[in-house]
Amino acid sequence: MKTSAITTWPHQPEGTDALLYKGQKHQESFFSSDESFRLSALRDLNICPSRNDERFNRIVRIAAAHFQMPICKISIIDHEKNWYKASIGTEEEECARATSICQYAIHSNKPLIVPDLSQDMRFSGLPQVVGGKKFRFYAGAPIILDNGARVGSLCLMDTVPHRHISHDDIQFLEDLSDIVSRELMQQRNSAQRVQEMIDYDPLTKLYSRMFIQTKLQLAIIQARKTNSQIAAICIDIDDFTHINDSRGHFFGDKFIQAIGERLAHMATPTLVPGRLSGDKFLMIVTEFTSQETLDNIVEVIFSELAQPLEIDEELFHPSCCLGVAIGPPKDGNAVTLQKYADWALHEAKANGKQTIRFFTKELYTKAVNRLQLAIDLKSANLDQEFELYYQPFMDLRSNKIIGYEALLRWHHPKRGLIAPCEFIPIAEETRMIGKIGEWVLRQACEDASHWESEQFVSINLSPSQFRNQNIVTLIKSALEDSGLAPERLEVEITENALISNFDMVNCKLQEISELGVSIALDDFGTGYSSLSYLAALNFDKLKIDKFFIDRINEDTKIRKIITMITRLARSIDTIIVAEGVEQQCQHDLIKSVGCQVGQGYYYGRPAPAHKRQTN
């Protein structure tokens, strides 16, 4: 870009200097019409005042060397002062704007050249001109951003006058100033990208976990000022883990993006969506006038997310669970309100898919008790507080007990006996299940080693034990330590273990089977893909869920289903176990349709090892 040099003189010069003087007189009449715009642009740069940035230090070294000037500075002009992003030849870090020469350099897009400061009426009285330093020469090119804002200058200073500066040198100074500008803008853009990464979820472009929590806190502050109500809605997509594991993470990302788009389309000034993690989202209702209004909002979110979804030309019917908490909370803390919504969501998920729950005082009490139980579980002494109960398996042909299922009980020091349905889910969530599961495995093998030589023991393995432990090695170790023969150990798994990661679980099940340990598929018939597992895996037993046994006496369709299952099992050399048998009529029916083994209160209740029912 071709430019003209600008300088100032106290008298009318001649020749080239006259042209410089004319240009300067034009500049003297120029002042930024919008200083607030310039300062705003400067704030947006978010420049760190540190002078340890080598990018800018290199520029001032190049400029000083090229022009053979003792001092070169990158000067940033703020509201009341100008400070130096980089400098050479001076230890000063800043100076007052009122006494700054650089403030004149930002009045034009062209460089300011002052051959002799002592001869310019505006600068001759400045401390740096009449003081001990006695500067005489100044050249400064404005630092101009892409939006036109002039935020500072790249300047040169000397203690002797320089009356002749070539146009090429002036152009070079401008070029260096442009480089400073680009570096500042690149720094700004990089900072903005980093901030966007902090504020926005990269997958869905919704607000990130951190930023949506900030938004929630601001909404709470506003609600307390206006004495109004807000709500936090935690959203969890049903069966997403299965989708992600079965279809792959790339497909799972597309699924989450589609859900994010739906939430984004619902956004209004009073509905603010964000993504917390995985398939979990948060919607903030910043204002509502009545419970009915909030109910309608919740229902809209619930129904919109349940609309059919097409991904890669395949149609899905998603559903979700919602947990709703009304605020602001008494302590005014966003973490508290989100925690309440999360507890409500947990309750919704515990009651099945496609469920909505509002946070209540009763739920609060339940959640606090659950939290305390989790704390107690982590500090529990397994050998002293945990005990295995054993429920018999009855051979329906010989009417003899052929084995037992190990069922865990917790003797809580204050609450007494706690059933596994209450604490096992907590153990899963707190990752205590691995430690507890290993204890159960070792204790069951040890107990069974003292039983009749043909009786087996069956233990339940959780999905997380497959994910987080080397379960095959643990089983080997437990068998070796107890001396129990492998054929006397049986492991039970549910479809949830298979769904979590079929290939990995299948591989481990094959290794377990090769040890000589039997494998049973628990709760058979309740899942939607059990038959596919039968085709892919070699189970020794199928356990028909109690749901079917409870209805076998009244429902002929159920009896036909059980008959079909038993025939299928026989054809693949698999034993059928009927769970939950409690009545004589149920016993007679399961025996008549071909079940080989029965389990339930009719044959014996769970009891400690020394009190278990025997033949």
C-alpha positions as CSV (number, residue, x, y, z in Angstrom):
1,M,0.0,0.0,0.0
2,K,1.5,3.4,-1.1
3,T,1.4,6.0,1.7
4,S,2.6,9.5,2.4
5,A,4.8,10.4,5.4
6,I,3.4,12.7,7.9
7,T,5.3,15.0,10.2
8,T,4.8,18.3,12.2
9,W,6.7,21.6,12.3
10,P,6.3,24.8,14.3
11,H,7.1,26.8,11.2
12,Q,6.4,26.5,7.5
13,P,9.1,24.3,5.9
14,E,10.1,24.0,2.3
15,G,10.2,21.3,-0.3
16,T,9.4,17.8,0.8
17,D,9.1,18.9,4.3
18,A,6.3,21.3,3.2
19,L,4.3,18.4,1.9
20,L,4.8,16.6,5.1
21,Y,3.7,19.7,7.0
22,K,0.5,19.9,4.9
23,G,-0.3,16.3,5.5
24,Q,0.2,16.8,9.2
25,K,-2.1,19.9,9.3
26,H,-4.8,17.6,7.9
27,Q,-4.1,15.0,10.6
28,E,-4.3,17.6,13.3
29,S,-8.0,18.1,12.4
30,F,-8.7,14.4,12.5
31,F,-9.9,12.7,15.6
32,S,-11.6,9.4,15.9
33,S,-15.4,9.9,15.9
34,D,-15.9,6.8,18.0
35,E,-13.3,6.3,20.7
36,S,-15.6,3.9,22.5
37,F,-15.5,1.7,19.4
38,R,-11.7,1.7,19.4
39,L,-11.5,0.9,23.1
40,S,-14.1,-1.9,22.6
41,A,-12.0,-3.4,19.8
42,L,-9.0,-3.2,22.1
43,R,-10.8,-5.0,24.9
44,D,-11.9,-7.7,22.4
45,L,-8.2,-8.4,21.7
46,N,-7.7,-9.4,25.4
47,I,-4.0,-8.6,25.1
48,C,-1.9,-9.8,27.9
49,P,0.5,-7.0,29.1
50,S,3.4,-9.4,29.4
51,R,6.4,-8.5,27.3
52,N,7.6,-12.1,27.1
53,D,6.0,-12.8,23.8
54,E,8.8,-13.7,21.3
55,R,6.5,-13.0,18.3
56,F,6.4,-9.3,19.1
57,N,9.9,-9.1,20.6
58,R,11.3,-10.3,17.2
59,I,9.4,-7.5,15.4
60,V,10.9,-4.7,17.5
61,R,14.4,-6.2,17.1
62,I,14.0,-6.3,13.3
63,A,12.7,-2.7,13.2
64,A,15.5,-1.4,15.5
65,A,18.2,-3.1,13.5
66,H,16.8,-2.0,10.1
67,F,16.4,1.6,11.0
68,Q,19.4,1.7,13.3
69,M,17.3,3.2,16.1
70,P,18.1,2.8,19.8
71,I,14.5,2.4,20.8
72,C,11.6,0.6,19.2
73,K,8.2,-0.1,20.9
74,I,4.9,-1.7,20.2
75,S,2.7,0.7,22.0
76,I,-0.9,-0.1,22.9
77,I,-3.1,3.0,23.5
78,D,-5.6,2.5,26.3
79,H,-8.1,4.9,27.8
80,E,-5.7,6.7,30.2
81,K,-2.3,5.2,29.4
82,N,-0.3,3.5,26.8
83,W,1.7,0.4,27.6
84,Y,4.2,-1.6,25.7
85,K,3.6,-5.1,24.4
86,A,7.2,-5.3,23.3
87,S,10.2,-2.9,23.4
88,I,13.9,-2.6,22.9
89,G,16.2,0.1,24.3
90,T,14.0,1.0,27.3
91,E,12.9,-0.5,30.6
92,E,9.7,1.5,30.7
93,E,6.5,-0.6,30.7
94,E,3.9,2.2,30.3
95,C,3.3,5.9,30.3
96,A,0.4,8.3,30.8
97,R,-1.6,8.8,27.6
98,A,-1.6,12.5,28.1
99,T,2.2,12.7,27.7
100,S,2.3,10.0,25.0
101,I,3.5,10.8,21.4
102,C,2.0,7.5,20.2
103,Q,-1.5,8.8,20.9
104,Y,-1.1,11.1,17.9
105,A,-0.1,8.1,15.7
106,I,-3.6,6.6,16.0
107,H,-5.4,9.6,14.6
108,S,-4.7,8.5,11.0
109,N,-4.2,5.4,9.0
110,K,-0.9,6.8,7.8
111,P,2.4,6.8,9.7
112,L,3.4,9.8,11.9
113,I,6.9,11.0,11.2
114,V,8.4,13.7,13.4
115,P,12.0,14.5,12.3
116,D,12.7,16.7,15.3
117,L,10.4,16.6,18.3
118,S,12.0,19.8,19.8
119,Q,10.8,21.7,16.8
120,D,7.2,20.6,17.0
121,M,5.0,22.8,19.3
122,R,2.9,19.8,20.5
123,F,5.9,17.7,21.5
124,S,8.6,20.2,22.5
125,G,7.3,20.5,26.0
126,L,6.9,16.8,26.8
127,P,9.1,15.4,29.6
128,Q,10.7,12.9,27.2
129,V,11.8,15.7,25.0
130,V,12.9,18.4,27.5
131,G,13.9,15.9,30.3
132,G,17.0,13.8,30.7
133,K,16.3,11.5,27.7
134,K,15.8,14.4,25.3
135,F,14.3,12.5,22.4
136,R,14.4,14.3,19.1
137,F,13.1,11.8,16.5
138,Y,9.8,9.8,16.4
139,A,8.3,7.6,13.7
140,G,5.1,5.6,14.4
141,A,2.9,3.5,12.2
142,P,-0.7,2.9,13.5
143,I,-1.7,-0.7,14.3
144,I,-5.0,-1.1,12.5
145,L,-7.3,-4.1,13.0
146,D,-9.5,-5.7,10.4
147,N,-12.4,-3.7,11.6
148,G,-10.6,-0.4,11.1
149,A,-9.9,0.2,14.8
150,R,-6.5,1.8,15.5
151,V,-5.3,0.3,18.8
152,G,-1.7,1.4,19.0
153,S,1.5,2.0,17.1
154,L,4.8,0.5,16.2
155,C,7.2,3.3,16.9
156,L,10.9,4.2,16.6
157,M,12.6,6.9,18.7
158,D,16.1,8.4,18.7
159,T,18.0,11.2,20.6
160,V,19.1,12.8,17.4
161,P,16.9,14.2,14.6
162,H,16.4,12.3,11.3
163,R,15.2,14.7,8.6
164,H,15.2,12.3,5.7
165,I,13.1,9.1,5.8
166,S,12.7,7.3,2.5
167,H,9.3,6.2,1.3
168,D,10.6,2.6,1.2
169,D,11.5,2.8,4.9
170,I,8.1,4.2,5.7
171,Q,6.5,1.4,3.8
172,F,8.7,-1.1,5.6
173,L,7.5,0.4,9.0
174,E,3.9,0.0,7.8
175,D,4.5,-3.6,6.8
176,L,5.9,-4.4,10.2
177,S,2.9,-2.6,11.8
178,D,0.6,-4.8,9.7
179,I,2.4,-7.9,10.9
180,V,1.8,-6.7,14.5
181,S,-1.9,-6.2,13.7
182,R,-2.2,-9.7,12.2
183,E,-0.4,-11.3,15.2
184,L,-2.8,-9.5,17.6
185,M,-5.8,-10.6,15.6
186,Q,-4.6,-14.1,15.3
187,Q,-4.1,-14.1,19.0
188,R,-7.6,-12.8,19.5
189,N,-9.1,-15.3,17.1
190,S,-7.2,-18.2,18.8
191,A,-8.5,-17.0,22.2
192,Q,-12.0,-16.7,20.8
193,R,-11.8,-20.3,19.4
194,V,-10.5,-21.5,22.8
195,Q,-13.4,-19.6,24.4
196,E,-15.9,-21.1,22.0
197,M,-14.5,-24.6,22.8
198,I,-15.1,-23.7,26.5
199,D,-18.6,-22.2,25.9
200,Y,-20.0,-24.5,23.3
201,D,-20.1,-28.3,23.0
202,P,-18.1,-29.2,19.8
203,L,-20.5,-32.0,18.8
204,T,-23.9,-30.4,19.1
205,K,-23.0,-26.6,19.2
206,L,-25.2,-26.3,22.2
207,Y,-23.8,-24.6,25.3
208,S,-21.1,-26.7,27.0
209,R,-21.5,-28.2,30.5
210,M,-19.5,-25.3,32.1
211,F,-21.4,-22.5,30.2
212,I,-24.9,-23.9,30.7
213,Q,-24.1,-24.1,34.4
214,T,-23.0,-20.5,34.3
215,K,-26.3,-19.6,32.5
216,L,-28.2,-21.5,35.2
217,Q,-26.5,-19.5,37.9
218,L,-27.3,-16.2,36.1
219,A,-30.9,-17.3,35.8
220,I,-31.1,-18.0,39.5
221,I,-29.6,-14.6,40.4
222,Q,-32.2,-12.9,38.1
223,A,-35.0,-15.0,39.5
224,R,-34.1,-14.0,43.1
225,K,-34.0,-10.3,42.1
226,T,-37.5,-10.5,40.5
227,N,-39.0,-13.0,42.9
228,S,-39.9,-15.3,40.0
229,Q,-39.5,-19.0,39.3
230,I,-37.2,-20.9,37.1
231,A,-36.7,-24.6,36.3
232,A,-33.8,-27.0,35.4
233,I,-34.7,-30.0,33.3
234,C,-32.2,-32.8,33.0
235,I,-32.7,-35.0,29.9
236,D,-31.3,-38.5,29.4
237,I,-31.8,-40.4,26.1
238,D,-33.2,-43.9,26.6
239,D,-31.0,-46.8,25.3
240,F,-28.3,-44.6,23.9
241,T,-25.6,-46.9,25.3
242,H,-27.0,-49.7,23.3
243,I,-27.2,-47.6,20.1
244,N,-23.6,-46.3,20.6
245,D,-22.2,-49.8,21.3
246,S,-24.1,-51.7,18.6
247,R,-23.8,-49.0,15.8
248,G,-20.5,-47.5,16.7
249,H,-19.4,-44.2,18.1
250,F,-19.5,-42.4,14.7
251,F,-23.2,-43.3,14.4
252,G,-23.7,-42.4,18.1
253,D,-22.3,-38.9,17.4
254,K,-24.8,-38.4,14.6
255,F,-27.6,-39.5,16.9
256,I,-26.5,-37.0,19.6
257,Q,-26.1,-34.3,17.0
258,A,-29.7,-34.9,15.8
259,I,-31.0,-34.7,19.4
260,G,-29.0,-31.5,19.9
261,E,-30.5,-30.0,16.8
262,R,-34.0,-30.7,18.1
263,L,-33.2,-29.0,21.4
264,A,-31.6,-26.0,19.6
265,H,-34.8,-25.6,17.6
266,M,-36.8,-25.4,20.9
267,A,-34.5,-22.6,22.2
268,T,-36.1,-19.3,23.0
269,P,-35.1,-16.4,25.3
270,T,-36.7,-18.4,28.1
271,L,-35.6,-21.9,27.0
272,V,-31.8,-22.4,27.1
273,P,-30.5,-25.8,26.1
274,G,-27.0,-27.3,26.8
275,R,-25.2,-30.6,26.8
276,L,-23.8,-31.9,30.0
277,S,-22.2,-35.2,28.8
278,G,-22.8,-38.2,26.6
279,D,-26.5,-38.4,26.1
280,K,-27.4,-36.1,29.0
281,F,-28.7,-32.5,28.4
282,L,-29.9,-29.6,30.4
283,M,-32.7,-27.3,29.5
284,I,-33.1,-24.1,31.6
285,V,-36.5,-22.5,31.8
286,T,-35.6,-19.0,32.8
287,E,-39.2,-17.9,33.5
288,F,-42.7,-19.4,33.7
289,T,-45.9,-18.0,35.1
290,S,-47.6,-21.2,36.5
291,Q,-47.2,-24.9,37.1
292,E,-49.4,-25.5,34.1
293,T,-47.1,-23.5,31.9
294,L,-44.1,-25.5,33.1
295,D,-46.0,-28.8,32.6
296,N,-46.7,-27.8,29.0
297,I,-43.0,-26.9,28.4
298,V,-41.9,-30.3,29.8
299,E,-44.5,-32.1,27.7
300,V,-43.4,-30.3,24.5
301,I,-39.7,-31.3,25.2
302,F,-40.7,-34.8,26.0
303,S,-42.9,-35.2,22.8
304,E,-40.5,-33.4,20.5
305,L,-37.6,-35.7,21.4
306,A,-39.8,-38.7,20.8
307,Q,-40.5,-37.8,17.2
308,P,-39.2,-40.3,14.6
309,L,-35.6,-39.7,13.7
310,E,-33.9,-40.7,10.4
311,I,-30.2,-41.3,10.4
312,D,-28.3,-42.7,7.4
313,E,-31.7,-43.6,5.8
314,E,-32.7,-45.6,8.9
315,L,-35.7,-44.6,11.0
316,F,-35.5,-44.5,14.8
317,H,-38.0,-43.8,17.5
318,P,-36.1,-42.2,20.3
319,S,-37.4,-41.6,23.8
320,C,-36.1,-39.9,26.9
321,C,-36.4,-39.5,30.7
322,L,-36.8,-36.1,32.2
323,G,-36.0,-34.9,35.7
324,V,-37.4,-31.4,36.6
325,A,-36.5,-29.2,39.5
326,I,-38.1,-25.8,40.2
327,G,-36.0,-23.0,41.6
328,P,-34.4,-20.8,42.6
329,P,-33.0,-23.0,45.5
330,K,-32.8,-21.5,48.9
331,D,-29.0,-21.3,48.8
332,G,-29.1,-19.6,45.4
333,N,-26.6,-22.1,44.0
334,A,-26.8,-23.5,40.4
335,V,-25.1,-26.8,41.5
336,T,-27.9,-27.3,44.0
337,L,-30.7,-26.9,41.5
338,Q,-29.0,-29.1,38.9
339,K,-28.4,-31.7,41.6
340,Y,-32.2,-31.7,42.4
341,A,-33.0,-32.1,38.7
342,D,-30.4,-34.9,38.4
343,W,-32.0,-36.7,41.4
344,A,-35.4,-36.4,39.7
345,L,-33.9,-37.8,36.5
346,H,-32.4,-40.7,38.4
347,E,-35.8,-41.5,39.9
348,A,-37.4,-41.3,36.4
349,K,-34.9,-43.7,34.9
350,A,-35.4,-46.1,37.8
351,N,-39.1,-46.3,36.9
352,G,-38.4,-47.2,33.3
353,K,-38.1,-45.5,29.9
354,Q,-40.1,-42.5,28.7
355,T,-40.7,-41.2,32.3
356,I,-40.9,-37.7,33.8
357,R,-40.3,-37.0,37.4
358,F,-40.4,-33.7,39.3
359,F,-38.2,-33.1,42.3
360,T,-40.1,-33.3,45.6
361,K,-39.2,-33.2,49.3
362,E,-39.8,-37.0,49.5
363,L,-37.4,-37.4,46.6
364,Y,-34.9,-35.3,48.5
365,T,-35.1,-37.5,51.5
366,K,-34.7,-40.6,49.3
367,A,-31.7,-39.1,47.5
368,V,-30.0,-38.1,50.8
369,N,-30.5,-41.6,52.1
370,R,-29.1,-43.0,48.9
371,L,-26.1,-40.7,49.1
372,Q,-25.5,-41.8,52.7
373,L,-25.8,-45.5,51.7
374,A,-23.2,-44.9,49.0
375,I,-20.9,-43.4,51.6
376,D,-21.5,-46.3,54.0
377,L,-21.0,-48.8,51.1
378,K,-17.5,-47.4,50.3
379,S,-16.4,-47.8,53.9
380,A,-18.1,-51.1,54.6
381,N,-16.0,-54.1,55.9
382,L,-17.0,-56.8,53.4
383,D,-16.0,-59.7,55.6
384,Q,-17.9,-58.4,58.6
385,E,-20.9,-56.8,57.0
386,F,-21.6,-58.9,53.9
387,E,-23.0,-62.4,53.8
388,L,-24.1,-64.8,51.0
389,Y,-27.5,-66.4,51.1
390,Y,-28.1,-69.5,49.0
391,Q,-31.3,-70.4,47.2
392,P,-31.6,-73.9,45.9
393,F,-32.1,-75.2,42.4
394,M,-34.4,-78.2,42.2
395,D,-34.0,-80.9,39.6
396,L,-37.6,-81.5,38.5
397,R,-36.9,-85.1,37.5
398,S,-35.2,-86.3,40.6
399,N,-36.7,-83.8,43.1
400,K,-33.2,-83.2,44.5
401,I,-31.3,-80.0,45.1
402,I,-28.5,-79.9,42.6
403,G,-27.0,-76.5,43.4
404,Y,-27.6,-73.0,44.8
405,E,-27.6,-69.4,43.6
406,A,-25.4,-67.1,45.7
407,L,-27.4,-64.0,46.7
408,L,-25.7,-61.1,48.5
409,R,-27.0,-59.5,51.7
410,W,-25.6,-56.5,53.5
411,H,-25.9,-56.4,57.3
412,H,-25.7,-52.6,57.7
413,P,-24.5,-51.6,61.2
414,K,-27.3,-49.2,61.7
415,R,-30.1,-50.1,59.2
416,G,-29.9,-53.8,59.6
417,L,-30.3,-56.3,56.7
418,I,-30.4,-54.5,53.2
419,A,-31.5,-56.3,50.1
420,P,-29.3,-56.3,47.0
421,C,-31.9,-54.5,44.9
422,E,-31.3,-51.5,47.1
423,F,-27.5,-51.3,47.2
424,I,-26.3,-53.1,44.1
425,P,-27.3,-50.2,41.8
426,I,-25.4,-47.9,44.1
427,A,-22.4,-50.2,43.9
428,E,-22.6,-50.1,40.1
429,E,-22.7,-46.3,40.1
430,T,-19.9,-45.9,42.6
431,R,-17.7,-48.5,40.9
432,M,-17.7,-50.6,44.1
433,I,-19.3,-53.5,42.2
434,G,-15.9,-54.8,41.1
435,K,-14.6,-55.1,44.6
436,I,-17.9,-56.6,45.9
437,G,-18.2,-58.9,42.9
438,E,-14.8,-60.4,43.5
439,W,-15.6,-60.9,47.2
440,V,-18.8,-62.7,46.2
441,L,-17.0,-64.9,43.7
442,R,-14.3,-66.0,46.2
443,Q,-16.7,-66.5,49.1
444,A,-19.1,-68.5,47.0
445,C,-16.3,-70.8,45.7
446,E,-15.0,-71.3,49.2
447,D,-18.5,-72.1,50.6
448,A,-19.3,-74.5,47.8
449,S,-16.1,-76.4,48.2
450,H,-17.6,-77.8,51.5
451,W,-20.9,-79.0,49.9
452,E,-21.8,-82.3,48.5
453,S,-19.4,-83.0,45.6
454,E,-22.0,-82.8,42.8
455,Q,-23.7,-79.5,43.9
456,F,-22.8,-76.3,42.1
457,V,-22.9,-72.7,43.0
458,S,-24.2,-70.0,40.7
459,I,-23.1,-66.3,40.9
460,N,-24.3,-63.2,39.1
461,L,-21.8,-61.2,37.0
462,S,-22.6,-57.5,36.3
463,P,-21.9,-55.7,33.0
464,S,-19.3,-53.6,34.7
465,Q,-17.3,-56.6,35.8
466,F,-16.8,-57.5,32.2
467,R,-15.9,-53.9,31.3
468,N,-13.5,-53.1,34.2
469,Q,-12.0,-56.4,35.4
470,N,-10.1,-59.3,34.0
471,I,-12.9,-61.6,35.0
472,V,-11.4,-64.7,33.6
473,T,-8.3,-64.3,35.7
474,L,-10.4,-63.7,38.8
475,I,-12.4,-66.8,38.2
476,K,-9.2,-68.9,37.7
477,S,-7.8,-67.5,40.9
478,A,-11.0,-68.1,43.0
479,L,-11.2,-71.7,41.8
480,E,-7.5,-72.4,42.5
481,D,-7.7,-70.8,46.0
482,S,-10.8,-72.6,47.0
483,G,-10.1,-75.9,45.3
484,L,-13.5,-75.9,43.7
485,A,-13.8,-77.9,40.5
486,P,-14.7,-75.6,37.5
487,E,-17.7,-77.6,36.6
488,R,-19.2,-76.8,40.0
489,L,-19.2,-73.1,39.2
490,E,-21.9,-71.4,37.2
491,V,-22.0,-67.7,36.2
492,E,-25.2,-65.9,35.3
493,I,-25.3,-62.9,33.0
494,T,-28.2,-60.7,31.7
495,E,-28.7,-59.2,28.3
496,N,-27.4,-55.9,29.7
497,A,-23.9,-57.4,29.9
498,L,-24.1,-58.4,26.3
499,I,-25.5,-55.1,25.0
500,S,-22.7,-53.1,26.6
501,N,-20.1,-54.6,24.3
502,F,-21.1,-57.9,22.6
503,D,-17.8,-58.8,21.0
504,M,-15.7,-58.2,24.2
505,V,-18.2,-60.0,26.4
506,N,-18.5,-62.9,24.0
507,C,-14.8,-63.4,23.9
508,K,-14.6,-63.5,27.7
509,L,-17.5,-65.9,27.9
510,Q,-15.8,-68.3,25.6
511,E,-12.7,-68.1,27.8
512,I,-14.8,-68.8,30.9
513,S,-16.5,-71.7,29.1
514,E,-13.1,-73.2,28.2
515,L,-12.3,-73.3,31.9
516,G,-15.1,-75.7,32.4
517,V,-17.4,-73.2,34.1
518,S,-21.1,-73.2,33.1
519,I,-22.8,-70.1,31.7
520,A,-26.5,-69.2,32.2
521,L,-28.5,-66.4,30.5
522,D,-30.6,-64.8,33.2
523,D,-34.1,-63.2,32.8
524,F,-34.5,-64.9,29.4
525,G,-37.6,-63.7,27.5
526,T,-37.6,-60.1,28.7
527,G,-35.1,-58.8,26.2
528,Y,-35.8,-57.9,22.6
529,S,-32.8,-59.7,21.1
530,S,-32.3,-62.9,23.2
531,L,-32.7,-65.2,20.2
532,S,-29.8,-63.5,18.4
533,Y,-27.7,-64.2,21.4
534,L,-28.7,-67.9,21.4
535,A,-27.5,-68.1,17.8
536,A,-24.1,-66.4,18.6
537,L,-23.3,-67.8,22.0
538,N,-23.3,-71.3,23.7
539,F,-25.2,-71.0,26.9
540,D,-25.5,-74.0,29.2
541,K,-28.8,-72.8,30.7
542,L,-31.6,-70.4,30.1
543,K,-33.4,-68.9,33.1
544,I,-37.0,-68.1,32.2
545,D,-37.9,-64.8,34.0
546,K,-40.3,-64.7,36.9
547,F,-42.7,-62.5,34.8
548,F,-43.7,-65.6,32.8
549,I,-43.9,-67.9,35.8
550,D,-46.3,-65.5,37.6
551,R,-48.7,-65.7,34.7
552,I,-48.3,-69.3,33.7
553,N,-51.4,-70.5,35.6
554,E,-53.9,-67.9,34.1
555,D,-52.5,-67.1,30.7
556,T,-52.6,-69.8,28.0
557,K,-50.4,-67.7,25.7
558,I,-47.7,-67.5,28.4
559,R,-47.8,-71.3,28.7
560,K,-47.4,-71.7,24.9
561,I,-44.4,-69.3,25.0
562,I,-42.8,-71.2,27.8
563,T,-43.4,-74.5,25.9
564,M,-41.9,-73.0,22.8
565,I,-38.8,-71.9,24.8
566,T,-38.3,-75.3,26.3
567,R,-38.5,-77.0,22.9
568,L,-36.1,-74.5,21.5
569,A,-33.7,-75.1,24.4
570,R,-33.8,-78.9,24.0
571,S,-33.0,-78.5,20.3
572,I,-29.7,-76.7,21.1
573,D,-28.9,-78.8,24.2
574,T,-29.6,-76.1,26.7
575,I,-31.2,-76.6,30.1
576,I,-34.2,-74.5,31.0
577,V,-34.5,-73.1,34.6
578,A,-37.9,-71.7,35.7
579,E,-37.3,-68.7,38.2
580,G,-39.8,-67.5,40.8
581,V,-41.8,-70.7,41.3
582,E,-43.9,-70.2,44.4
583,Q,-46.9,-72.4,44.1
584,Q,-47.7,-76.1,43.6
585,C,-49.7,-75.3,40.4
586,Q,-46.7,-73.4,38.9
587,H,-44.4,-76.4,39.7
588,D,-46.8,-78.8,38.0
589,L,-47.1,-76.6,34.9
590,I,-43.4,-75.9,34.4
591,K,-42.7,-79.6,34.8
592,S,-45.4,-80.5,32.3
593,V,-44.1,-78.1,29.6
594,G,-40.6,-79.4,29.8
595,C,-38.6,-77.3,32.3
596,Q,-35.8,-79.3,33.8
597,V,-34.9,-77.1,36.8
598,G,-37.0,-75.0,39.2
599,Q,-36.0,-72.2,41.5
600,G,-38.2,-70.2,43.9
601,Y,-39.8,-70.1,47.3
602,Y,-41.7,-73.3,46.6
603,Y,-38.4,-75.1,46.7
604,G,-36.6,-73.1,49.4
605,R,-36.0,-69.5,50.4
606,P,-32.5,-67.9,50.4
607,A,-30.6,-68.7,53.6
608,P,-27.0,-68.4,55.0
609,A,-24.7,-71.2,54.0
610,H,-25.0,-73.1,57.3
611,K,-28.9,-72.8,57.2
612,R,-29.5,-73.5,53.5
613,Q,-32.0,-76.1,52.6
614,T,-30.4,-79.4,51.8
615,N,-31.6,-82.8,50.4
